[in-house]
Amino acid sequence: MAFQQRPMPRCFLIATVIAISTFVTLASALSGQTPDLTADRSAQIAATARLHPDQTIRLALPGQGRVTGATVIDSVGHLVFQPARGTSSVPLAGADTLWVRKRAWVPGMVVGGILGVGFGAFVIAVGSSLCDTQDCISAGQTIGALLVSGAVGAALGAGVGALIPKWKRSWVATP
């Protein structure tokens, strides 16, 4: 009795292509991060106007390095923030760079969704390779499973990303 190789189901091939393209997309999405940089004085004032009390910021000050603290808006052009030791008034024009602390829920959602679709495609590929017939899973079921796995992955990724703090550069002064 000779071993007879079954032809690969079409869903297996589709799921394999989706899994490979998912991981390629994930790699390119993670490498293409660009900061939001502006050098205009009006952009600095606009960045200050978006701040709210008790927001964590980081300023790069000439001769002092980076100083992190909670914001308290004092007057136009000045940030009053509370570092670990006391309250300091820093003129906006004196800072080189302003970073605002945010949460990484959006990148987490994107990465989680991509990984969810990739995992769903892997499960579909394994499941259809174990199938005895050509038509054990339909295209509609494949798409539905990929959508569900992507949504679950996106929700989990957003939850994990919300726990991860990140610094977003708001502006950089021109030399």
Rosetta silent file (secondary structure, phi, psi, omega in degrees, C-alpha in Angstrom):
SEQUENCE: MAFQQRPMPRCFLIATVIAISTFVTLASALSGQTPDLTADRSAQIAATARLHPDQTIRLALPGQGRVTGATVIDSVGHLVFQPARGTSSVPLAGADTLWVRKRAWVPGMVVGGILGVGFGAFVIAVGSSLCDTQDCISAGQTIGALLVSGAVGAALGAGVGALIPKWKRSWVATP
SCORE:     score description
SCORE:     0.000 S_00000001
   1 L     0.000  114.700 -177.140    0.000    0.000    0.000 S_00000001
   2 L   -87.249  147.589  176.854    1.730    3.183   -1.179 S_00000001
   3 L   -73.011  127.772 -178.931    1.412    6.537    0.549 S_00000001
   4 L  -112.575  122.819 -178.013   -0.796    8.821   -1.482 S_00000001
   5 L   -82.428  129.557  177.776   -0.371   12.555   -0.958 S_00000001
   6 L   -81.580  146.652  174.626   -3.585   14.545   -0.763 S_00000001
   7 L   -68.356  147.806 -179.264   -3.753   17.887   -2.571 S_00000001
   8 L   -69.023  135.667  175.768   -3.601   20.872   -0.254 S_00000001
   9 L   -65.597  149.713 -177.925   -6.974   22.423    0.517 S_00000001
  10 H   -63.173  -37.692  179.368   -7.464   25.902   -0.891 S_00000001
  11 H   -62.628  -33.758  177.954   -8.202   27.364    2.570 S_00000001
  12 H   -63.222  -44.186  179.824   -4.807   26.119    3.769 S_00000001
  13 H   -65.804  -41.731  179.408   -3.043   28.047    1.007 S_00000001
  14 H   -63.922  -44.695 -179.346   -5.102   31.205    1.657 S_00000001
  15 H   -65.112  -36.630  178.371   -4.450   31.020    5.393 S_00000001
  16 H   -65.804  -43.375  177.992   -0.718   30.517    4.831 S_00000001
  17 H   -63.435  -41.797  179.224   -0.515   33.565    2.550 S_00000001
  18 H   -64.856  -41.645  179.840   -2.457   35.654    5.091 S_00000001
  19 H   -62.696  -44.374 -179.373   -0.189   34.518    7.949 S_00000001
  20 H   -66.148  -44.085 -179.996    2.984   35.410    6.036 S_00000001
  21 H   -67.326  -30.734  176.984    1.645   38.792    4.919 S_00000001
  22 H   -63.195  -46.801 -178.268    0.512   39.521    8.494 S_00000001
  23 H   -71.024  -31.460  174.800    3.980   39.049    9.904 S_00000001
  24 H   -67.816  -41.659  177.894    5.575   41.080    7.101 S_00000001
  25 H   -63.544  -42.410  179.156    3.089   43.901    7.768 S_00000001
  26 H   -61.191  -44.267 -179.811    3.805   43.761   11.496 S_00000001
  27 H   -64.003  -40.343 -179.728    7.545   44.030   10.924 S_00000001
  28 H   -73.642  -32.010  178.897    7.175   47.005    8.587 S_00000001
  29 H   -68.106  -37.233 -178.973    4.690   48.770   10.896 S_00000001
  30 H   -74.523  -25.705 -177.691    7.063   48.551   13.842 S_00000001
  31 H   -88.295  -12.561 -174.685   10.045   49.877   11.899 S_00000001
  32 L  -100.512   37.060 -179.385    8.275   52.933   10.424 S_00000001
  33 L   -82.872  127.544  178.439    7.785   55.018   13.566 S_00000001
  34 L  -124.910  134.793  179.554    8.317   58.724   12.999 S_00000001
  35 L   -75.842  156.621  176.880    8.148   61.394   15.691 S_00000001
  36 L   -91.091   98.523 -174.413    5.918   64.440   15.426 S_00000001
  37 L  -113.131  133.750  173.080    8.509   67.222   15.258 S_00000001
  38 L  -137.763  151.580 -177.956    7.936   70.956   14.832 S_00000001
  39 L  -120.513    3.232 -174.709   10.309   73.857   15.294 S_00000001
  40 L   -82.606  140.628  178.145    7.931   76.801   15.071 S_00000001
  41 H   -60.447  -39.503  179.110    7.275   79.064   18.106 S_00000001
  42 H   -65.208  -32.548  176.280    3.534   78.944   17.434 S_00000001
  43 H   -68.258  -34.435  176.583    3.730   75.148   17.503 S_00000001
  44 H   -64.950  -42.919  179.188    5.437   75.376   20.903 S_00000001
  45 H   -66.366  -40.121  177.971    2.628   77.565   22.218 S_00000001
  46 H   -64.356  -38.596  177.984    0.038   75.216   20.721 S_00000001
  47 H   -64.622  -38.604  177.731    1.769   72.251   22.379 S_00000001
  48 H   -67.562  -37.145 -179.448    1.646   74.064   25.715 S_00000001
  49 H   -65.668  -26.572  179.238   -2.043   74.881   25.232 S_00000001
  50 L   -79.165  -11.580 -179.984   -2.807   71.155   24.871 S_00000001
  51 L   -74.470  152.889  176.217   -1.312   70.386   28.274 S_00000001
  52 L  -132.029  158.856 -178.314   -3.572   69.990   31.270 S_00000001
  53 L   -57.726  146.952 -179.853   -2.852   70.045   35.018 S_00000001
  54 L    65.291   22.696  174.766   -1.296   66.926   36.541 S_00000001
  55 L   -91.408  137.314 -179.911   -0.069   65.685   33.159 S_00000001
  56 E   -81.837  124.224  178.150    3.357   64.069   33.194 S_00000001
  57 E  -130.415  166.352  174.995    5.812   65.830   30.870 S_00000001
  58 E  -133.412  130.279  176.780    9.554   65.830   30.252 S_00000001
  59 E  -115.349  140.883  170.693   11.542   68.917   29.241 S_00000001
  60 E   -98.391  115.180 -177.133   15.097   69.012   27.888 S_00000001
  61 E  -111.958  135.669  179.067   16.727   72.080   29.408 S_00000001
  62 L   -61.284  129.329  178.350   20.161   73.424   28.377 S_00000001
  63 L    82.608  -12.976 -178.484   22.683   72.711   31.127 S_00000001
  64 L  -117.025  -14.356 -177.131   20.182   70.709   33.222 S_00000001
  65 E    79.694 -154.817 -178.878   19.372   67.735   31.015 S_00000001
  66 E   -89.597  132.103  179.767   15.931   66.169   31.007 S_00000001
  67 E  -121.308  126.934 -179.412   13.555   67.108   33.802 S_00000001
  68 E  -110.801  139.668  178.093   10.358   65.136   34.371 S_00000001
  69 E  -169.300  178.533  177.388    7.406   66.360   36.391 S_00000001
  70 E   -93.296  137.893 -175.509    3.679   66.955   36.605 S_00000001
  71 E   -80.936  146.370  166.177    2.389   70.066   34.832 S_00000001
  72 E  -138.777  119.715 -177.266    0.659   73.006   36.371 S_00000001
  73 E   -77.004  122.789 -176.827   -0.161   75.745   33.873 S_00000001
  74 E   -99.741  -61.793  179.738    1.052   79.087   35.289 S_00000001
  75 E  -154.127  172.873 -178.787    0.908   81.691   32.525 S_00000001
  76 L   -64.293  129.448  178.957    1.348   81.943   28.788 S_00000001
  77 L    87.971   -5.847  179.671    4.845   80.908   27.822 S_00000001
  78 E  -127.327  137.317  171.606    5.698   79.363   31.189 S_00000001
  79 E  -108.206  130.655  171.225    5.270   75.873   32.471 S_00000001
  80 E  -109.381  121.699  179.884    5.263   75.319   36.169 S_00000001
  81 E  -134.804  158.022 -174.622    5.855   71.724   36.928 S_00000001
  82 E  -108.986   98.592  174.104    6.626   69.767   40.019 S_00000001
  83 L   -76.030 -171.875 -177.941    9.690   67.568   39.782 S_00000001
  84 L   -58.759  -31.528 -177.692   10.739   65.245   42.606 S_00000001
  85 L  -121.484   98.379  172.819   12.181   68.199   44.571 S_00000001
  86 L    78.606 -176.654  179.084   10.059   71.359   44.757 S_00000001
  87 L  -109.431  134.049 -179.622    8.282   73.425   42.099 S_00000001
  88 E  -123.838  139.602  174.709   10.236   74.986   39.239 S_00000001
  89 E  -100.102  124.727 -177.529    9.133   77.609   36.754 S_00000001
  90 E  -122.960  119.860  175.518   10.532   76.989   33.306 S_00000001
  91 E   -68.060  140.161 -177.763   10.020   79.463   30.438 S_00000001
  92 H   -57.858  -38.633 -178.287    8.846   77.734   27.298 S_00000001
  93 H   -68.171  -20.591 -178.254   11.545   79.415   25.198 S_00000001
  94 H   -81.773  -14.307 -177.798   14.245   77.985   27.476 S_00000001
  95 L   -89.189  144.198  176.835   13.386   74.351   26.790 S_00000001
  96 L   -84.976  -40.170 -173.289   14.888   72.423   23.892 S_00000001
  97 E  -145.948  145.684  175.310   12.346   69.623   23.697 S_00000001
  98 E  -123.821  126.759  173.400    8.967   68.750   25.217 S_00000001
  99 E  -114.542  143.722  176.653    7.734   65.174   25.611 S_00000001
 100 E  -116.100  135.779 -179.655    4.248   64.237   26.789 S_00000001
 101 E   -84.014  126.291  179.983    3.582   60.932   28.518 S_00000001
 102 E  -127.155 -176.147  175.431    0.868   58.904   26.833 S_00000001
 103 E  -114.122  150.765 -173.365   -0.307   55.297   26.806 S_00000001
 104 L   -97.628   42.879 -177.486    0.440   52.833   24.012 S_00000001
 105 H   -74.863  -31.931  179.515   -3.062   51.415   23.543 S_00000001
 106 H   -69.444  -49.942  175.122   -3.293   52.252   19.821 S_00000001
 107 H   -60.985  -34.894  177.129   -0.017   50.534   18.851 S_00000001
 108 H   -63.352  -39.590  178.450   -1.028   47.670   21.148 S_00000001
 109 H   -65.701  -42.229 -179.916   -4.359   47.371   19.364 S_00000001
 110 H   -65.078  -48.681 -179.408   -2.695   47.350   15.940 S_00000001
 111 H   -64.324  -42.820  178.791   -0.068   44.786   16.920 S_00000001
 112 H   -62.702  -40.574  177.814   -2.657   42.652   18.740 S_00000001
 113 H   -64.729  -42.645  179.070   -4.997   42.720   15.749 S_00000001
 114 H   -65.194  -44.501  178.430   -2.244   41.739   13.342 S_00000001
 115 H   -65.973  -35.569  177.596   -1.052   38.953   15.632 S_00000001
 116 H   -63.579  -43.789  177.619   -4.665   37.812   16.129 S_00000001
 117 H   -65.406  -40.860  177.883   -5.221   37.522   12.381 S_00000001
 118 H   -63.087  -42.332  177.780   -1.882   35.739   12.026 S_00000001
 119 H   -65.875  -41.331  177.254   -2.769   33.290   14.796 S_00000001
 120 H   -61.801  -40.413  178.400   -6.215   32.740   13.274 S_00000001
 121 H   -65.487  -37.614  177.442   -4.643   32.039    9.885 S_00000001
 122 H   -64.294  -45.279  179.658   -2.256   29.570   11.509 S_00000001
 123 H   -63.202  -41.181  178.164   -5.109   27.739   13.261 S_00000001
 124 H   -64.317  -41.397  179.944   -7.105   27.616   10.021 S_00000001
 125 H   -63.204  -44.168  179.220   -4.065   26.305    8.144 S_00000001
 126 H   -66.537  -44.443 -179.617   -3.470   23.552   10.697 S_00000001
 127 H   -62.119  -42.165 -178.953   -7.166   22.704   10.881 S_00000001
 128 H   -75.524  -23.013  176.245   -7.604   22.469    7.144 S_00000001
 129 H   -74.391  -23.955  177.298   -4.436   20.394    6.758 S_00000001
 130 L   -85.933   -7.002 -177.554   -5.928   17.834    9.142 S_00000001
 131 L   -75.627  143.740 -178.797   -9.159   17.728    7.151 S_00000001
 132 L   -85.462  -21.495 -177.104   -9.869   14.647    5.030 S_00000001
 133 L  -114.981  169.549 -179.528  -11.851   16.419    2.327 S_00000001
 134 L   -74.923  -26.566 -170.301  -11.279   19.451    0.134 S_00000001
 135 L  -116.827   42.192 -178.023  -14.277   21.391    1.424 S_00000001
 136 L   -80.085  -18.844  175.534  -14.194   21.057    5.212 S_00000001
 137 L  -137.482  131.334 -176.898  -14.000   24.847    5.736 S_00000001
 138 L   -88.235  168.538  178.577  -15.600   27.419    3.471 S_00000001
 139 H   -64.869  -37.247  178.046  -14.256   30.813    2.468 S_00000001
 140 H   -63.851  -41.196  177.210  -16.964   32.503    4.560 S_00000001
 141 H   -66.582  -37.179  178.345  -15.946   30.538    7.634 S_00000001
 142 H   -63.274  -47.903 -179.949  -12.297   31.412    6.994 S_00000001
 143 H   -63.915  -42.768  178.150  -13.044   35.128    6.736 S_00000001
 144 H   -60.961  -43.741  179.506  -15.286   35.010    9.804 S_00000001
 145 H   -65.666  -38.073  178.081  -12.643   33.222   11.850 S_00000001
 146 H   -67.102  -39.779  177.829   -9.978   35.715   10.765 S_00000001
 147 H   -64.413  -43.902 -179.703  -12.213   38.668   11.687 S_00000001
 148 H   -65.671  -46.117 -179.558  -13.010   37.215   15.108 S_00000001
 149 H   -65.107  -36.038  176.674   -9.375   36.330   15.864 S_00000001
 150 H   -66.845  -40.829  178.952   -8.277   39.793   14.713 S_00000001
 151 H   -66.714  -42.069  178.006  -10.892   41.522   16.905 S_00000001
 152 H   -64.780  -43.120  177.761   -9.961   39.449   19.951 S_00000001
 153 H   -63.057  -39.387  178.793   -6.268   40.127   19.334 S_00000001
 154 H   -65.402  -42.127  178.810   -6.936   43.862   18.923 S_00000001
 155 H   -64.373  -44.696  178.042   -8.895   44.006   22.178 S_00000001
 156 H   -64.868  -41.099  179.055   -6.186   42.129   24.077 S_00000001
 157 H   -64.872  -38.704  177.409   -3.458   44.262   22.492 S_00000001
 158 H   -65.095  -39.124  178.035   -5.246   47.496   23.406 S_00000001
 159 H   -64.421  -43.348  178.264   -5.558   46.283   26.995 S_00000001
 160 H   -68.290  -42.568 -179.786   -1.874   45.430   27.211 S_00000001
 161 H   -63.395  -31.593  178.366   -0.881   48.658   25.441 S_00000001
 162 H   -66.199  -20.879  178.630   -2.911   50.735   27.915 S_00000001
 163 L   -85.334  -12.045 -174.502   -0.616   49.440   30.650 S_00000001
 164 L  -102.463  115.489  176.409    2.542   50.581   28.839 S_00000001
 165 E   -77.959  149.355  176.352    3.534   54.251   29.193 S_00000001
 166 E  -144.611  154.086  178.051    5.353   55.932   26.307 S_00000001
 167 E   -98.524  130.694  175.701    6.800   59.359   25.655 S_00000001
 168 E  -112.427  122.269  179.185    5.555   61.308   22.639 S_00000001
 169 E   -71.395  121.983 -176.709    7.763   64.137   21.465 S_00000001
 170 E   -90.644  -42.381  175.188    5.558   67.205   21.153 S_00000001
 171 E  -159.183  159.088  177.660    8.093   69.708   19.825 S_00000001
 172 E  -131.797  129.803  177.880   11.798   70.348   19.338 S_00000001
 173 L   -75.491  143.970  176.955   13.344   73.835   19.335 S_00000001
 174 L   -79.400  144.490 -178.939   15.537   74.722   16.381 S_00000001
 175 L   -69.726    0.000    0.000   19.177   75.465   17.222 S_00000001
